[in-house]
């Protein structure tokens, strides 16, 4: 039964079938804001079904919290409580923290999962899911509209290349709709498939030149999706990750140094970008999408300055600024909504994670997530990406042997 639940959950990760609630706090300027809407997803139900197996493994493992974990865990719980208490909208902050708790449970399940027994199930589910949902994106691109029908219940929205606000790409002088599949934006779709591929590679024991056909099909699917989505953020970050893979295989000592410095570099760059955004003139000549990102980054810093210690509360950026979009930088979101204490905890968690001996492919996936988080927010705001990120984190904190990809 456990295998069936895991297969169903992983296959359905790209879907967003859910029942949404629309209380008053989910509206800004009379507009419904998806990020603020409490929702019960089909994938949430499947996560709930995995909890008995998680509890069973917790009893079997008899995990002990060492001193280093408690040093982070106890302050983190305190920050969560204070963040909710002092939030402008207590309900909004509490719901987001409960959502994070849900994803933490999922990550913890894959941390404790019987991976040797579930390995084939995970590979089959993720491979089939990747090919299926990339195929949906390909058909959308060919038709230049969404497919409709039963796909609506998987999260596909109804629109065409002529719908206002739809993400377009220019090909041979013609504007074409970028592929959405069942995601809310092509960028979210692109990030999801890249991380999924790295997770698959981490689970396959063969060398790269002897991979099974299903993995090669998944690899081709990812390349196709990057073209169909034309997500510059995902494409550029994938290039950097490929370079890192080369360095990883030839200069392992250099990689160890980069791992130590990476959390500091990413957080520092984000703060610097936010501060510079405040200094730029309002009439600066930029494309509207880029200008919007600059403005949101500056507003995140302004919100932080008002509440520097604990922030304004998770998901309260919308409430405070009355914007309908969050900053396109997760580190700035954390800064504005959880303050210096929240950023410090994130820094400590990242540092502890990167100090571990990680499977090479999972390391590349983590770096990809952290890099794309500089210029987009979907790893923190959209269910599908948060789910695959939770799976990635759960697998990453396991003890992996880098050479043969087996649990130690």
Protein Blocks (a to p, Z undefined) as FASTA:
>chain_A
ZZmmmmmmmmmmmpccdcddddfklpgehiacfklmccddfklmmmmmmmmmmmmmmmmn
opacdfklmmmmmmmmmmmmmmmmmpmblmlmmmmmmmmmmmmmmmmmmmmpcfklmmmm
mmmmmmmmmmmmmmmmmmmmmnopaebljllmnopacddfklghiacddeehiacdddfk
jafbfklmmmmmmmmmmmmmmmpmbdfklccfklmmmmmmmmmmmmmnopaklmmmmmmm
mmmmmmmmmmmmlmmmmmmmmmmmmmmmmmmmmmmmmmpcfkbccdfklmmmmmmmmmmm
mmmmmmmmnonoehklmmmnopabdcfbfklmmmmmnojmlmmmmmmmmmmmmmpccdfk
lmmmmmmmmmmmmmccklmmgmklmmmmmmmmmmmmpccdfklopaZZ
